[in-house]
Amino acid sequence: MKRFIGILISLLLLASFSSTYAMANATGKTSDKNIITATEDPVILKNDVLQNRDSVNYTELRHIVLKGTNEQIGKALGEIARENYNVSLYSYDDPIYANAHLIYMQENNPAFYERVKGVAEAYNISLNSTDLDLSALFYDMGSLGCSMVYFPPSVTSNGHAMVCRNIDYYTSPWEVIYGKTNASSQPGAFSRNYVLELYPDEGYSSLVIGTADLMSLVIHGFNSEGLAIEQQTDLYGAKATTFNVPGGMSSGISILGATRMILDTCKSIDEAKIALLNNRIYFGPTGYHFMIYDKYGNSTIAEFSPTNGSVSFIDASNSIRVMTNHPESLSPKVDSIIKHYNITSPYDTFMRYKTLTNIISNHKGMFTPQDMVDTLSSVNAGVTNNSMDIRTEINLLLDFTTSTVSARVYLRDGPKDPVIGGPTNIFSKFFNFTLEKDLGRTTEDEAAFAKARELGYTDRSTTIEYI
């Protein structure tokens, strides 16, 4: 049996392990000096590094905008993965698993299947005679943990549906997290993040923030139909003893890929629920839960049972929703849990939940965008665990009514935080990104590409005005 990779997923699981994996022989170039641009590939409207990582600044932020057929988009993603991220493909344990996964995608997510065909072309691989997983373009793999708040239009100063979120990670390289070595010159986990806009000729346009995988791993995203989703660790959710993404013996939809599936195929919360219920979702050694919401004040938290993997939904309308890293069913018991287990760490999931809900309940008047950013800043990560630092890698603010997300990334440590005892986070400036709905509706021709550039793709990433 071929070897497969076991992916450490939970930021707060506080365990590390090592495993081996099989890679394809075909690899890409490592230097960003040869960034692919629209001049070379008209599908790639933008492929720019907005924030560079170096000896002083930890995080890179890349902005990618692609427009074309889904197959062309897949090919462009594969080219970018090879050229800019040095991505190698992983093997299934047997070609039968590769074939089964291709058939499943073709039947259940045709748009994504077309992108897989494009990845095969980029890597010069025969789609129907390979044991490689073409559905994942993984790099710098690491672990997830976060805090977020959904603000419905009824409580915001501008009358818009808003979300503010922190995305927290270990800053150690992946092989250090695995325990393979105590030091490494490799990029730290989730130090190379991206904003990806897709405008396919068929299906829904989307704007996502992701890392570690250009194809599926969407941490935050929304689509042109007015549906958005957040993915966060659930320490008590459904999990498995091993995690076969990519490759291994997997077929169906991985829990990490479910967010991309929903954005590609669903236009409402009910459609997202049906997609989660009707698809074969497989899990890893950590649970996940999702918040799915729209711009009208409706939201649901989807959680997966640790006993049988079944999914349940906790709905709300015109309510502020807080989500950290425990299931919604435990939220009413937060105070008693903290007292019973004598929890004192400000970064514990229950403590973060209590901090956020206290700030929200004591707030007077409507919430401004600055209020939202300040609220999430109260739970920024600045702790060390198992000799590895955890930081808030990305802080974002979504104005869903205008389809604009503003994001800033962690650069380095600042002065000591008197509350948590660890360092504060120094961030980059905020960058704005807007999903352009009209681009997803134009026909595929050179005139459309030219029109896209005229709409401002050469300079659409600017500092947020109200921060």
JODA-V940807 format. One record per helix or strand. SS is the DSSP state (@ for helix, = for strand). FROM is the first residue (numbers start at 0). TO is the last residue. Records with the same first field share a line. If there is no record, write none. Layout:
SS = FROM-TO / FROM-TO
This chain:
= = 9-9 / 22-22 / 43-50 / 59-67 / 89-91 / 131-132 / 137-137 / 143-150 / 155-155 / 161-169 / 172-172 / 187-187 / 191-199 / 205-210 / 212-212 / 217-222 / 226-233 / 247-247 / 252-253 / 280-281 / 286-293 / 297-303 / 310-316 / 320-322 / 366-366 / 381-384 / 387-398 / 403-415 / 422-426 / 430-433
@ = 31-33 / 69-84 / 94-107 / 109-121 / 152-154 / 173-176 / 257-264 / 268-277 / 327-339 / 348-360 / 368-376 / 436-439 / 445-456
